[in-house]
Amino acid sequence: PPPGLSALTVRASDRTLYAAFPSGLKTDVYRLSAEHGDIEYAGEIPVGSIQAMAFDRSDRLFVSTSAGQLYSLRLGTSDFRLIGQAGHRFTGLAFSPATGMLWASANDTVFTVDTTSGLAIVVGASIWDAPRSSITFSALGTLYGLFGRWLVVVDKIRGTATEVGSTGDAT
């Protein structure tokens, strides 16, 4: 596998893990085996600098770039389009299993994102000034975040975060 895989996501329809490897003007996508750690090439996205990605309920993959662009695509097809300029460098994307709404994180701020325009609306921010963050939903709809080294539960109304615990030393 290439070094530096990032933007881990799960396709809910078949529970397959995917990760991105941005290089230059493109990003390679790989399937990962959660059981054995095996890796298999799954396709290419014709844009580089992907920071985060998430599948919606219909297996459409949404990706965000370091330039703040939001794209959607279907892996293995030519169906690839720019949704819009979100204006934020999202490092975390996740779809709510309850509502199907796209959520995003940038630093310690949480957003909801319109999947047709890319418009991002701030829900709120935590007290952690994290240079990079990730978010994910549990099957029951709890929104979790990694803000720096802190695992948190994010309040979906105010965007505030409650500490679960530290994942270790940040260095």
HELIX and SHEET records of a PDB file:
SHEET    1   A 4 SER A   6  ARG A  11  0                                        
SHEET    2   A 4 THR A  16  SER A  23 -1                                        
SHEET    3   A 4 LYS A  26  LEU A  32 -1                                        
SHEET    4   A 4 ILE A  39  ILE A  45 -1                                        
SHEET    1   B 4 ILE A  50  PHE A  55  0                                        
SHEET    2   B 4 LEU A  61  THR A  65 -1                                        
SHEET    3   B 4 GLN A  69  LEU A  73 -1                                        
SHEET    4   B 4 PHE A  80  GLN A  85 -1                                        
SHEET    1   C 4 GLY A  92  PHE A  95  0                                        
SHEET    2   C 4 LEU A 102  ALA A 106 -1                                        
SHEET    3   C 4 THR A 109  VAL A 113 -1                                        
SHEET    4   C 4 ALA A 120  ALA A 125 -1                                        
SHEET    1   D 4 SER A 133  PHE A 137  0                                        
SHEET    2   D 4 LEU A 143  PHE A 147 -1                                        
SHEET    3   D 4 TRP A 150  VAL A 154 -1                                        
SHEET    4   D 4 ALA A 161  SER A 166 -1                                        
END                                                                             
